[in-house]
Structures are given as C-alpha cells and as structure tokens.
Amino acid sequence: MRILHSALISAAIGLTLALSGTPVSAQDKVITVASTTSTEQSGLFKALLPKFKEKTGIEVRVIAQGTGQALETGRRGDADVVFVHDAASEKKFVAEGFGVERFEVMYNDFIVVGPKSDPAGIAGSKDIDAALKKIAAAKTPFASRGDDSGTHKAEQRLWKAAGIEVKGAGDWYRETGSGMGPTLNTASAMNAYALTDRGTWLNFKNRGDLTIIVEGDLKLFNQYGVILVNPAKHSHVKKELGQSFIDWLVSGEGQKAIADYKIDGEPLFFPNAKKGQS
Amino acid sequence: MNQQNAFITALDLIASLDPVLGDIVLLSLKVTLSAVLIAAAIGLPLGAALALGRFPGRSALIVVSNALMGLPPVVAGLVVYLLLSRSGPLGFLGMLFTPGAMILAQTVLILPIVISLTRQIVEDLWAEYEEQLRSLGSSRMRAIPTLLWDGRFSLITAILAGFGRASAEVGAVLIVGGNIAGYTRTMTTAIALETSKGDLALALGLGIILLTITLLLNTGAFVAGRMAQRAAG
C-alpha cells in the first residue's frame, strides 16, 4: 500500500509542477512569434524585446525556425505573429487568408562566405551571378541550407538566375538540411562556400578559415516582413497584443531600436518600414 | 577550438551564479523530474500488472512496450506536437510551446522504459516468491504492492534510466517547447543553440554543467538507496 500511496503523491506533485508551468490565462500579456533563425541567432530579439516589454508590458515568446517552418507554424495557429524573410511566401500566406496583412520592417543583405584560399577565385567580386558560375565551374564545395528557409529560397533563386541547375549537380553542392548556424559550422569544417545573412555571420564565432568573399550586389538584398496570423482562421490568436507588437516594430521607436542594434559598431539590420503603413 | 576554454567557461558560469543559467537549470530539472514522477506513477503499477496479469494480448503488449524503449525522441516530439497544435485534437488546451508540453513529451518518451524494466523486475520477483505469496493466500493482482515494495531498490534503477533518457534528450523538447528564451529553454536546447551560433566553448561549458548535475543526482540516489538498504537490513 505504501507504494500506491507514494505513487499517488508523486502523481500529484508531478501534475502540480506541470500545471504551474503553463500559465495560459486570458489576461496574460504574452504573445508567441514564429520567426527565423537569422533574427534570433543574430541577437536582434535580445536587443528589441526588453524595450518593447518595457513600453507595453507584453512578453514576446520567440520560436526560431526557418521561414518555411515559421509560416507553417502560423498556418496551424500555433503563433500569433510571424516575422520572416521571403516576400513571395509571405504574400502567399496572406493571400491564402492565414495572415491579415504584411508589413515590411527592415532589410539586411546576404553575403557569400568562403575559405581565405578562395579556390574559385571570386574574392572581392560584387557580381553574384558571375561568382556562382565560377563556383559551379570549379566544382568547389558549397554548403546549402537545404531546409526551405528564406535563405535557402533566396539561394535557389540566385542559382537559377545564374543559370545553374544545382539538383544533381554533383557532390560539391552539399545540402545540410539545417539552420544558418549549423550550415556555417559545416562550411567552416569543409572549407566550403556558403550563402548567409550578414547578421548571423557577424554573430557567428566558429569561423575557422572562412571570410566574406562576395558582398554588395543588389540581388543580395533581404527584406523582412511581419504578419499577424488571421484571427478569422484561428480565433484564439491574440489580435490586439500581436498587432501592438507589429505597430511598435514599424513605429519610429521600433525602427530606431532596430537601427541601434550593432555588433562591433556594425549595424546588422536596416529599418525600412513604409511611413503610414500602420 | 580550445577545450580548455569550455572548462573555464563552465566554471565562470557557475562562479558568476548567472541568473539566466540558473533559470535554465531549474527549468530542465522541473521538466525532467515532473516527467519522471508522472512516468513512475503510471509505469510502476502498469509494469507490475503486465508482469502478473494473464490476459489476451499480454505478449504483444510486452513486445510493444519493449520496442517503444527505442522510440526516437524526435518522433515522440512530433506526435505530441501534432496532438497539441492548435490544429490538432488537443489544440484547445493551448499547451504547445509551454513547459507542460515538454513534460508530456518526455513522459511519453520514458514511460515505456519504466514499464518494461518494472515488468522484468516484478516478473523475476514473482518467480522467486510465488509459492510463499500463494501460501499466504495472495492472488497475483494483490501481490503487486508487495512485490513493488520488495523490488524498490531495483526499481530505482529503472527510474534512473528514465531520468537519464529524459535529461539527455533534445529532439522532443525542442519541437514541443520551441526553445523560447527564458520560458522553454532547457540545458540541452541551449547547448544545441550555442552550437548553432558557433559558440562551441559556451556549448561545451553548458554540457559540463549538465553532466555534473546528472552525476550529483545519481550520487544522491545511490547514497540514499544504500542507506535505505542498510536500514532495511
């Protein structure tokens, strides 16, 4: 009997612990934002969220995923707001009725990093088309995200624009199927080229022999958008709280907070919300 | 990467009593210990019933529970994710991306371990004491509490095996918890994140702390077990 007794007590303690960890009452000022690994791993949210919370008292819980997965999280109703960077899929998300409206928030740019020895001979180039063609011609290792993220989609568009078919291109083109950081870890270990957003790169510590090879092409522009998940599809979405986060991001104050976030004096994101869009 | 850095980082983190680290450690312990308690509360009686009960499909259940000991954490996480998602059958609970969801996923993960090991231990005890218990007029089902109590020292090992699996896994808690800073970030998901950011020294430092905590808990369980055994003669 003593065993049953202690089993019951254990169950009670377990459930109490479990329940104490799930404050989901309606008055909790908490929203869930599905965003991308680049915004989280670049440290941007760590800089923004305390300022937003101080102003509004709203706690923002960020889940960092690839753009594709973040939009899927929104589609399933598991987030109140999505904050991602692939304009085409964002517009589709809104058109399908899963999002209310898309607001442009900021941009940064993609860069190509690669080994200092630069086997494809493209260092210093500002022409992404030519650089990708040389990487493909030289068959030097290239690490791709391969995870349907915004960065992966941008990379696929760039290959296509350069007229190169990477599917089945050979073993120099390597899909890691993982986030930006892990892909950079892989590239660092293999001395491969990789396309990355500048923010993740600036915050990345395990660079090994990698350095910036190509930057500055207008085609490497990377726009971020923020969308409220449609309460008409998912009635539990915290409409007011979510919208106030979006309003703050595109307001003068939010835009300044984005511009002020720097690593080693270098800004990572450039605010470009349209005036009067909120 | 310099391995020495990791140890220095680990010591620094502990010495500075970093509050963020403290929260992460507490959450990890809360989630894992809750899962272990729930799994023990369900798994010990079920495992014993499976050992002593005689009903159709018993062998199949034993095989399934043994096989589920190898359930990949990422699959357990995915199943719980689909159940708890707002578009899933339990979506109305609003539990996805909370510590509660992580406790549920880890419970699913370690329940088969507790059930299977308990079944084996109780079955062996029954083989040993069947005659004695029967002569005292005890039926199979009424022998369950006696045998669980008798096998308590072996059963602690079964529970520690569950604890080990829960505290070590990252796949399930990452999917259902979302690795939200200050809310669902545990030791293992923090290690995965720091590895992603290429901060390998910090990642390994956190790993050293996690291993140290696991070692301390196991030492505690070992010492307590020995003392109880001695007291029981």
Chai-1 contact restraints between the chains, C-beta under 6 A:
chainA,res_idxA,chainB,res_idxB,connection_type,confidence,min_distance_angstrom,max_distance_angstrom,comment,restraint_id
A,M1,B,P145,contact,1.0,0.0,6.0,A-B,restraint_1
A,I3,B,P145,contact,1.0,0.0,6.0,A-B,restraint_2
A,I3,B,L148,contact,1.0,0.0,6.0,A-B,restraint_3
A,I3,B,W149,contact,1.0,0.0,6.0,A-B,restraint_4
A,L4,B,P145,contact,1.0,0.0,6.0,A-B,restraint_5
A,A7,B,A41,contact,1.0,0.0,6.0,A-B,restraint_6
A,S10,B,L37,contact,1.0,0.0,6.0,A-B,restraint_7
A,S10,B,A40,contact,1.0,0.0,6.0,A-B,restraint_8
A,S10,B,A41,contact,1.0,0.0,6.0,A-B,restraint_9
A,A11,B,A41,contact,1.0,0.0,6.0,A-B,restraint_10
A,I13,B,L37,contact,1.0,0.0,6.0,A-B,restraint_11
A,G14,B,S34,contact,1.0,0.0,6.0,A-B,restraint_12
A,G14,B,L37,contact,1.0,0.0,6.0,A-B,restraint_13
A,G14,B,I38,contact,1.0,0.0,6.0,A-B,restraint_14
A,L17,B,K30,contact,1.0,0.0,6.0,A-B,restraint_15
A,L17,B,S34,contact,1.0,0.0,6.0,A-B,restraint_16
A,A18,B,S34,contact,1.0,0.0,6.0,A-B,restraint_17
A,A18,B,G100,contact,1.0,0.0,6.0,A-B,restraint_18
A,A18,B,I103,contact,1.0,0.0,6.0,A-B,restraint_19
A,G21,B,P99,contact,1.0,0.0,6.0,A-B,restraint_20
A,G21,B,G100,contact,1.0,0.0,6.0,A-B,restraint_21
A,T22,B,T98,contact,1.0,0.0,6.0,A-B,restraint_22
A,T22,B,G100,contact,1.0,0.0,6.0,A-B,restraint_23
A,V24,B,G94,contact,1.0,0.0,6.0,A-B,restraint_24
A,Q41,B,K197,contact,1.0,0.0,6.0,A-B,restraint_25
A,R61,B,I180,contact,1.0,0.0,6.0,A-B,restraint_26
A,R61,B,Y183,contact,1.0,0.0,6.0,A-B,restraint_27
A,I63,B,G178,contact,1.0,0.0,6.0,A-B,restraint_28
A,R76,B,S85,contact,1.0,0.0,6.0,A-B,restraint_29
A,R76,B,R86,contact,1.0,0.0,6.0,A-B,restraint_30
A,R76,B,S87,contact,1.0,0.0,6.0,A-B,restraint_31
A,G77,B,R86,contact,1.0,0.0,6.0,A-B,restraint_32
A,G77,B,S87,contact,1.0,0.0,6.0,A-B,restraint_33
A,D78,B,S85,contact,1.0,0.0,6.0,A-B,restraint_34
A,D78,B,R86,contact,1.0,0.0,6.0,A-B,restraint_35
A,D78,B,L96,contact,1.0,0.0,6.0,A-B,restraint_36
A,G179,B,S196,contact,1.0,0.0,6.0,A-B,restraint_37
A,G181,B,S196,contact,1.0,0.0,6.0,A-B,restraint_38
A,G181,B,K197,contact,1.0,0.0,6.0,A-B,restraint_39
A,P182,B,S196,contact,1.0,0.0,6.0,A-B,restraint_40
A,N185,B,G198,contact,1.0,0.0,6.0,A-B,restraint_41
A,F204,B,G198,contact,1.0,0.0,6.0,A-B,restraint_42
A,K205,B,G198,contact,1.0,0.0,6.0,A-B,restraint_43
A,K205,B,D199,contact,1.0,0.0,6.0,A-B,restraint_44
A,N206,B,G198,contact,1.0,0.0,6.0,A-B,restraint_45
A,N206,B,L200,contact,1.0,0.0,6.0,A-B,restraint_46
A,H234,B,R86,contact,1.0,0.0,6.0,A-B,restraint_47
